[in-house]
Amino acid sequence: FIQMSPDEPYIRDRKSPGLAAILSFLIVGLGQIYNGQIGKGLLLLLGAIISGVLVMIFIGIIFWIIIWVYAIYDAYDTAKRINLGEIIT
């Protein structure tokens, strides 16, 4: 917990939306894991792996791109919402 000032309540560790997005850009689901959403991150990673296998047989490229873009956006948005106190991890 971090106390911002004597008058403000304690808040959970702040998250960097930019770092969360970059982590998900590098490895699908890693931004969610950084945000404390372990299950969601692992599920996205599994979906990306399955889509990656399907890409090898030319079916999954669209699904992989959709999962990848969603993971980047979700990691960024969740980190922002954690910082605003809307989500407690």
MORA-V576029 format. One record per residue. N is the residue number from 1. PHI is phi in whole degrees, 0 to 359 (none if undefined). PSI is psi in whole degrees, -180 to 180 (none if undefined). D_CENTER is the distance of its C-alpha to the mean C-alpha in whole Angstrom. Layout:
# MORA-V576029
<<N PHI PSI D_CENTER> <N PHI PSI D_CENTER>>
This chain:
# MORA-V576029
<<1 none 148 21> <2 234 137 22> <3 254 121 25> <4 286 -41 25> <5 205 166 28> <6 300 -26 31> <7 271 -13 31> <8 263 147 27> <9 288 164 26> <10 294 143 24> <11 232 161 20> <12 288 165 17> <13 308 135 16> <14 286 151 14> <15 244 145 11> <16 269 113 11> <17 301 -39 9> <18 296 -44 11> <19 295 -41 10> <20 300 -44 6> <21 294 -42 7> <22 296 -43 9> <23 299 -42 8> <24 289 -27 6> <25 294 -42 9> <26 287 -47 11> <27 221 118 10> <28 306 127 8> <29 94 -16 6> <30 293 -34 6> <31 295 -38 3> <32 293 -40 3> <33 297 -42 6> <34 302 -38 7> <35 283 -3 6> <36 93 6 9> <37 261 72 7> <38 299 -50 9> <39 300 -45 11> <40 297 -43 8> <41 297 -43 6> <42 293 -37 10> <43 295 -43 11> <44 296 -41 9> <45 298 -44 10> <46 298 -44 14> <47 299 -40 14> <48 293 -39 13> <49 296 -46 16> <50 299 -45 18> <51 296 -37 18> <52 298 -40 19> <53 295 -42 22> <54 294 -29 23> <55 300 -36 23> <56 298 -25 25> <57 250 23 28> <58 63 28 27> <59 250 -37 25> <60 266 5 21> <61 301 -42 21> <62 295 -45 20> <63 296 -39 17> <64 297 -44 16> <65 297 -43 15> <66 299 -47 14> <67 297 -42 11> <68 297 -49 10> <69 296 -42 11> <70 299 -43 9> <71 298 -41 6> <72 297 -51 6> <73 298 -46 8> <74 296 -41 5> <75 298 -44 3> <76 296 -50 7> <77 296 -41 8> <78 295 -42 7> <79 300 -42 8> <80 298 -44 11> <81 291 -33 12> <82 297 -44 12> <83 295 -30 14> <84 277 -7 16> <85 84 11 17> <86 282 -25 15> <87 233 133 13> <88 249 122 14> <89 266 none 12>>
